[in-house]
């Protein structure tokens, strides 16, 4: 039986509390041919010592070191660029996956030659691995045309980011772009290339590791953690809008009429979903930060 190579990328920064459990979960996979590629983003805790101990014991673990913190988005991209395999996935550095995760998703991609991404059922867990019983949706785009796939992915959550990709198709996207909704943009770009399929036999155990946040607090966290250098948070939703509107003009398989249709489709979809944030929220955010108004 053929076992095509899979790279499991772990972007990590200061995860000494969780990285051991994550690695244990990955090392228990029932799939035969995979490597674990860790990119440490200049951690300041004991993360590096922990992952180096694991590397000594396991030949399929490789480590990339960033001399300075590149920001979470660029750390993702660093892993994608360094992967050398047919399939690729990102594992959250505080999450767990079921033992059949890789093998199940490989099977799903093998059953659909048009699929570019396969992902699993999501189960939210707390810091003690207890199931939080939070309902999670997912979408299978098999059989739909490009515009319908785009629309389905646009309105769905971003859990598919932690699925299994055909690496060659993933590299056809802009990967993680320098805006706060980069993951959603990546998935929408990928949806124009092929199908997303779901395998509910595999489970992604997503750990909740922060308190409930307001939208303003969440945006502040994004800008602290995601980028290479400190960015001025001016009109964040407008910037995302511009990146979305550029998607029809990227290299893809769309005809000119479909590009035009997709452009106006994005224009109205985004305004419909984010009209408050785009026309009011961005301005309110500037006022709050200017006058240091706490939320």
Secondary structure, 3 states (H helix, E strand, C coil): CCCCCEEEEEEECCCCCCHHHHHHHHHCCCCCCEEEEEEECCCCCCHHHHHHHHHHHCCCEEEEECCCCCCHHHHHHHHHHHCCCCEEEECCCCCEECCCHHHHHHHHHHCCCCEEEEEEEEEEECCCCCECCCCCCCCCCCCCCHHHHHHHHHHCCCHHHHCEEEHHHHCCCCCCCCCCCHHHHHHHHHHCCCEEEEEEEEEEEEECCCCCCCHHHHHHHHHHHCCCCCCCCCCHHHHHHHHHHHHHHCCCCCCHHHHHHHHHHHHHHHHHHHHHHHHHHHHHHHHHHHCCCCC
